[in-house]
Structure formats: structure tokens, C-alpha cells
Amino acid sequence: MIIYTATCKEWDEIKKQTEFTSDDFSIEGFIHCSYPKQTVRVLNKHFKDEEKVILLCIDPRLLKSKWKSEDLKGNGEEFPHVYGNINIDAIVKVLDIQPSKYGLFHENSELRSIIESIS
């Protein structure tokens, strides 16, 4: 499973479509995703100003676009990148996650369950 993180506003738009891409696709050439165990770190780095985000859990076998696991920064950690649109029917679960009162995201029970199921 791979995870695409959407803001609430972005999720409202995604739900109306049959496939979507991210804003940075035109710049990067791919859509940034994460593996479940990387998600909290990604949230705390890139989404710290959001009151809530939506985790779109994607089954990569259902993607119509090509995807790859890559270490583009050369730091020994690979992240999943989708090289095209993400079809909505590849989303197998949708989770809401909010930061704590101190502004940090933590694994909630649903995300923990996903991590444990694929470990």
C-alpha cells in the first residue's frame, strides 16, 4: 500500500473526479506518495500547518499509471512516486488524521493497523 496525503480542500475536489494528479506533478513529473510507516514523518515535515489531512490509501496493483519506489535524494530511503494520474478506484481506504494539541501528527489506530498489517 502507498499513501497520498491530501488537504481537506484537495480531497473535496478529488472526490468529484475519476482520476487526479497533484499540483506539483507538472514541476516534478510524478506524484509524491509515502509508505504507511513513513507517513507521520511526512505529515510533520510537509503538513504541519494543516488542522486535518486525508490519507488516501492506494493499492498500487490497481493503479493505471506507472509507479516506482525511488531514493531520489540518495539518503538510503525510497519513497513511492506515481508517474501519471491516480485513478480513484485504486483508493482502497480513506483516513482522516489530525495533529495533537501540540501541532504534531502521530499514528492513530487506523494508520497503526495498516502499518502492522503490512509489516
C-alpha positions as CSV (number, residue, x, y, z in Angstrom):
1,M,0.0,0.0,0.0
2,I,1.1,3.6,-0.7
3,I,-0.4,6.7,0.7
4,Y,-1.2,10.0,-0.9
5,T,-1.8,12.9,1.6
6,A,-4.4,15.4,0.6
7,T,-5.6,18.5,2.3
8,C,-9.3,18.7,3.1
9,K,-9.9,21.2,0.2
10,E,-7.9,19.0,-2.2
11,W,-9.9,15.9,-1.1
12,D,-13.2,17.7,-1.8
13,E,-12.0,18.2,-5.4
14,I,-10.6,14.7,-5.8
15,K,-13.9,13.1,-4.8
16,K,-15.6,14.6,-7.8
17,Q,-13.2,13.0,-10.3
18,T,-12.4,9.6,-11.7
19,E,-8.6,10.3,-11.5
20,F,-6.4,13.1,-10.2
21,T,-2.9,14.5,-10.1
22,S,-1.1,16.7,-7.6
23,D,-0.2,20.3,-8.0
24,D,3.5,19.6,-8.1
25,F,3.1,16.9,-10.9
26,S,3.8,19.5,-13.6
27,I,7.0,20.5,-11.9
28,E,8.3,17.2,-10.6
29,G,6.9,14.8,-13.3
30,F,5.4,12.5,-10.6
31,I,3.1,12.4,-7.6
32,H,4.7,12.1,-4.2
33,C,3.4,9.4,-2.0
34,S,4.7,7.6,1.1
35,Y,4.7,4.1,2.5
36,P,2.5,3.8,5.7
37,K,5.5,3.7,8.0
38,Q,6.8,7.0,6.5
39,T,3.6,8.9,6.6
40,V,3.7,10.5,10.1
41,R,7.2,11.9,9.4
42,V,6.0,13.2,6.0
43,L,3.0,14.8,7.7
44,N,5.1,16.6,10.3
45,K,7.5,17.9,7.7
46,H,5.1,19.0,4.9
47,F,1.6,19.4,6.5
48,K,2.4,20.9,9.9
49,D,0.1,23.9,9.3
50,E,-3.0,21.8,8.5
51,E,-5.7,21.1,11.1
52,K,-6.5,17.8,9.4
53,V,-5.4,15.9,6.4
54,I,-6.8,13.0,4.4
55,L,-4.7,9.9,3.8
56,L,-5.7,8.2,0.6
57,C,-4.5,4.6,0.9
58,I,-3.8,3.3,-2.6
59,D,-3.4,-0.3,-3.8
60,P,-0.5,0.1,-6.3
61,R,-1.7,-3.0,-8.2
62,L,-4.8,-1.1,-9.1
63,L,-3.0,2.0,-10.4
64,K,-3.4,2.6,-14.1
65,S,-0.3,4.8,-14.1
66,K,3.3,3.6,-13.7
67,W,4.8,4.0,-10.2
68,K,8.2,3.4,-8.8
69,S,9.9,3.2,-5.4
70,E,12.9,5.6,-5.6
71,D,15.6,7.2,-3.4
72,L,15.9,10.5,-5.3
73,K,17.8,12.2,-2.5
74,G,20.4,9.4,-2.2
75,N,19.8,9.1,1.5
76,G,19.0,5.4,1.5
77,E,15.3,5.7,1.8
78,E,12.9,5.0,-1.0
79,F,9.5,6.7,-1.5
80,P,6.8,5.7,-3.9
81,H,6.2,8.0,-6.9
82,V,3.3,7.8,-9.3
83,Y,4.2,8.8,-12.9
84,G,0.7,9.9,-14.0
85,N,-2.8,10.3,-12.7
86,I,-4.1,8.3,-9.8
87,N,-7.3,6.6,-10.6
88,I,-9.9,6.9,-7.8
89,D,-10.7,3.2,-7.9
90,A,-7.2,2.4,-6.8
91,I,-8.0,4.1,-3.4
92,V,-8.9,1.3,-1.1
93,K,-9.2,3.3,2.2
94,V,-9.6,6.9,3.2
95,L,-8.4,8.1,6.7
96,D,-8.7,11.4,8.4
97,I,-5.8,12.3,10.7
98,Q,-5.4,15.4,12.9
99,P,-2.4,16.7,14.7
100,S,-2.2,16.7,18.5
101,K,-2.9,19.8,20.5
102,Y,0.9,20.5,20.2
103,G,0.7,20.5,16.4
104,L,2.4,17.2,15.7
105,F,0.9,14.3,13.9
106,H,1.0,10.8,15.4
107,E,-0.1,7.4,14.3
108,N,-3.8,6.9,15.0
109,S,-5.2,3.5,15.5
110,E,-6.3,3.2,11.8
111,L,-2.8,4.1,10.5
112,R,-1.1,1.8,13.1
113,S,-3.4,-1.0,11.9
114,I,-2.3,-0.5,8.3
115,I,1.3,-0.4,9.3
116,E,1.0,-3.6,11.3
117,S,-0.9,-5.4,8.6
118,I,1.9,-5.0,6.0
119,S,4.9,-5.4,8.3
